[in-house]
Amino acid sequence: MLAADETIKGWSLWAAIVILCREILVSGLREYLAELRVSVPVTRLAKWKTSVQLCRDRVPPCRPRRATRSYPCDRKRIDPRRHL
């Protein structure tokens, strides 16, 4: 859907395709090797990486605070002198 409405395009789209293909390949390889009773251990670094990615995706990005206050007249584009 993100590609259909062009939310992501260009290099970002290619990066998403590569990551998705890699995940499908690794999952399929693990399933295949599990049938053969071959163990594929996960490293501690991989577990940390996954944890950081999951936390990062759930925390909204930080934005710097604005230096000035926003008043209702600023949002509505009303002349503040008119209301005095």
C-alpha positions in Angstrom: 0.0 0.0 0.0 2.8 2.4 0.8 4.3 1.8 -2.7 0.9 2.1 -4.4 0.2 5.6 -3.0 3.9 6.5 -3.4 4.5 7.1 0.3 7.7 5.3 -0.3 9.5 5.4 -3.7 12.9 5.2 -5.3 15.7 3.9 -3.1 13.5 3.6 -0.1 11.2 1.2 -2.0 14.2 -0.9 -3.1 15.5 -1.0 0.4 12.1 -2.2 1.7 12.0 -4.9 -1.0 15.5 -6.1 -0.2 14.8 -6.3 3.6 11.5 -8.1 3.0 13.1 -10.6 0.6 15.9 -11.3 3.1 13.4 -11.9 5.9 11.4 -14.3 3.8 14.6 -16.1 2.7 15.9 -16.4 6.3 12.5 -17.6 7.6 12.3 -20.2 4.8 15.9 -21.4 5.5 15.2 -21.8 9.2 12.0 -23.8 8.5 13.8 -26.0 6.0 16.8 -26.6 8.4 14.4 -27.3 11.3 12.9 -30.2 9.3 16.5 -31.6 8.9 17.0 -31.1 12.6 19.8 -28.6 12.0 20.1 -25.9 14.6 20.7 -22.3 13.5 21.7 -20.4 16.7 20.8 -16.7 17.1 23.6 -14.5 18.3 23.2 -12.1 21.2 24.0 -9.2 18.9 21.0 -10.2 16.7 18.7 -10.3 19.7 19.9 -6.8 20.7 19.4 -5.5 17.2 15.9 -6.8 17.0 15.0 -5.4 20.5 16.4 -1.9 19.5 14.5 -2.0 16.2 11.2 -2.9 17.9 11.6 -0.2 20.5 12.6 2.4 17.9 9.5 1.6 15.8 7.2 2.2 18.8 8.7 5.5 20.0 7.6 8.6 18.1 10.5 10.6 16.6 11.7 13.5 18.8 11.0 17.0 17.5 12.6 20.1 18.8 10.4 22.5 20.8 9.4 25.7 19.1 10.9 28.8 20.6 7.6 30.8 20.5 4.2 30.0 22.0 1.3 29.2 19.7 -1.9 31.1 20.5 -5.3 30.4 19.2 -5.2 33.6 17.1 -2.1 32.2 15.4 -3.8 29.1 14.3 -6.9 30.8 13.0 -5.1 33.7 11.5 -7.2 36.2 13.4 -5.9 39.7 14.1 -5.3 39.7 17.9 -5.9 43.5 18.1 -9.4 43.1 16.8 -10.4 41.1 19.9 -9.2 43.7 22.4 
